[in-house]
Amino acid sequence: MIFQPEALAVVIGFMVLANRLVAALVTPIFDKYDWEKFWIMYIAWVVAGVLVAFSQVNLFAEFIPNEIVGLILTGIVAGGGANLLHDLIDQPSVLFLDEIE
């Protein structure tokens, strides 16, 4: 499956933007009130979904004829990517654990 480079670049940008928005605006609230951080993943999906809906970027336009389904899947990819970026950026010691030992 090969995506259009422009659409992929925009979705990656949305991944980073959703990650930073959630990290700056939502995570401190969860920390302050000691709430379960499990729900942050879903907030990232909503933020990425809103960005995708406003921009109408559809990674799956060539593969899925239904535009709404393509936009929903693109939002899921962008939101899930934001969570992946959060895991990679905020916990770098986990990535290099083998090198430390």
C-alpha positions in Angstrom: 0.0 0.0 0.0 1.6 3.3 -1.1 0.2 6.6 0.1 0.4 9.9 -1.6 3.5 11.7 -0.2 1.7 15.0 0.4 -1.1 13.3 2.3 1.3 11.2 4.3 3.3 14.3 5.2 0.2 16.1 6.4 -0.9 13.2 8.5 2.6 12.9 10.1 2.3 16.6 10.9 -1.1 16.0 12.5 0.5 13.2 14.5 3.1 15.6 15.9 0.5 18.4 16.4 -2.0 16.1 18.2 0.9 14.8 20.4 2.1 18.2 21.4 -1.5 19.6 22.0 -2.4 16.7 24.2 0.9 16.8 26.0 0.7 20.5 26.6 -3.0 21.0 27.4 -4.5 17.6 28.5 -1.7 15.7 30.3 -1.1 18.4 32.9 -4.8 18.3 33.9 -4.6 14.6 34.3 -1.4 14.9 36.4 -2.9 17.6 38.6 -6.0 15.7 39.5 -4.2 12.3 39.5 -6.6 10.8 36.9 -6.1 7.6 35.0 -4.0 8.4 31.9 -5.5 5.5 29.9 -8.0 8.0 28.5 -5.4 10.3 27.0 -5.1 7.9 24.0 -8.7 8.6 23.1 -8.3 12.3 23.5 -5.4 12.2 21.0 -7.6 10.3 18.6 -10.3 12.9 18.9 -7.8 15.8 18.4 -6.3 14.1 15.4 -9.8 13.3 14.0 -10.8 16.9 14.3 -7.7 18.0 12.4 -8.3 15.4 9.7 -12.0 16.4 9.4 -11.1 20.0 9.0 -8.4 19.4 6.4 -10.2 16.5 4.6 -6.9 14.7 4.2 -7.7 11.1 3.3 -4.8 8.6 3.2 -7.1 5.8 1.9 -8.8 7.7 -0.9 -7.3 5.4 -3.6 -8.1 2.2 -1.7 -11.5 2.8 0.1 -14.2 4.4 -2.1 -16.3 5.7 0.9 -14.8 9.1 1.9 -16.2 9.0 5.5 -14.6 5.7 6.2 -11.3 6.9 4.8 -11.3 10.0 6.9 -12.1 8.0 10.0 -9.3 5.6 9.3 -6.9 8.5 8.6 -7.9 10.0 12.0 -7.2 6.7 13.7 -3.8 6.5 12.1 -3.0 10.1 13.0 -4.2 9.7 16.6 -2.5 6.3 17.0 0.7 7.9 15.7 0.4 10.6 18.2 0.4 8.0 20.9 3.3 6.3 19.4 5.2 9.5 19.2 4.3 10.2 22.9 5.7 6.8 23.8 8.9 7.3 21.9 9.6 10.9 23.0 8.6 10.8 26.6 10.1 7.4 27.4 13.4 7.2 25.5 15.1 5.1 28.3 12.8 2.2 27.3 14.2 2.3 23.8 17.8 2.1 24.9 17.5 -0.2 27.8 19.5 -3.0 26.1 22.4 -0.6 25.5 22.5 0.5 29.1 22.7 -3.1 30.5 
